[in-house]
Amino acid sequence: MTRIAATRSGAREPLLTGPFVLLAVAHTLFGLAFFLFLHLPGFITDLGGSELDVGFLFGATALVAIAARPLMGKVMDERGRRPILLAGGVLGMLASAAYAAVSSVGVLLYAVRICHGLSEAMLFASLFALAADLVPVSRRIEGIGLFGVSGLVPMAVGGAAGDALIEAGGFGLLFGVATALNVAAVALSFAVREPARTPGEPPRGLGAALFERALVPLWVGGMFFATALAAHFTFLKTMVIARASFGKVGDFFAAYAIVASLIRVVAGRLPERLGPKRVLAVAIGSLAAGQCMLAFASTRPELVIAGALAGAGHGYTFPILLGLVIGRSRPTERGVALAIFTASSTRARSSAGRCSARSRSRRTTG
């Protein structure tokens, strides 16, 4: 009734409702727990593993997580988003605690890491599906972008927080804090209620959603976007090490996350005012400009500017693409559509882990 009254009176429908804020706080806690594990490759090398072991481990995790996404989407469409959210949260909590029992690179480590990857996939898909259900249709892109800030903040601080925890108490402390963050996030998730969804035609099979003509360009766009992100996640640390007085990886990602967040908070309405496709073209151009500048950067200020340009591109590109996916998919098939689209992010996140592995191994070997 509130949304209908607001629409009739011409007032803008609210974004920062109680359920939205609750979900965003849970997202932040889950994100902080996840980004602490950017240091996991360092743990693997401490166990005697090589970069090849890290690559196999993260590759296997990504493969399983991607393969499981369609089933997650089907469950979300048939039974709701909340069961996947709670199951993913509990699985992540158990996996975070189980790392403390790992003493070698073997079957147990693979089992724990794959469970952790499944948890991340379940959480990422269900959190954004719930957020999409909660935001008003008239402010969908703005709302999704604002919700995404609760995931960018952990990206900005996770690496530094992990460094501090490892220095203070080793990986045992890091695993303990990650478990505690997951426990808190799961507790909040129990208070999340399933929003009422618009009824519609019965959901079709996965193939029908995958090959929906209006959605195929968005799948392709999402894959290219993920590939672009994977480039700086994977190779930036190697580049920083190779170039003296170039700055730090944190300089790039801090600028990246801060600018992406500010754009969504201050100018999140722009895509819906000017048209999402127009803003998307400019955003992709900004991301490309940041990548190009990064390729030729030789000083710390240039590294920061490259991060800001890339962050500006990310700040708009992801919520616009996700908003278009939601708008073009059937209401009863949005779970599957979101699961397919968010699967592309696995590549960038896996690359982040490999980037951390290079960082750790180079510090060890000098």
Secondary structure, 3 states (H helix, E strand, C coil): CHHHHHHHHCCCCCCCCHHHHHHHHHHHHHHHHHHHHHHHHHHHHHCCCCHHHHHHHHHHHHHHHHHHHHHHHHHHHHHCCHHHHHHHHHHHHHHHHHHHHCCCCCHHHHHHHHHHHHHHHHHHHHHHHHHHHHCCHHHHHHHHHHHHHHHHHHHHHHHHHHHHHHHHHHHHHHHHHHHHHHHHHHHHHCCCCCCCCCCCCCCCCHHHHHCCCCCHHHHHHHHHHHHHHHHHHHHHHHHHHHCCCCCCHHHHHHHHHHHHHHHHHHCCCHHHHHCHHHHHHHHHHHHHHHHHHHHHCCCHHHHHHHHHHHHHHHHHHHHHHHHHHHHHCCHHHHHHHHHHHHCCHHHHHHHHHHHHHHHHHHHHHC
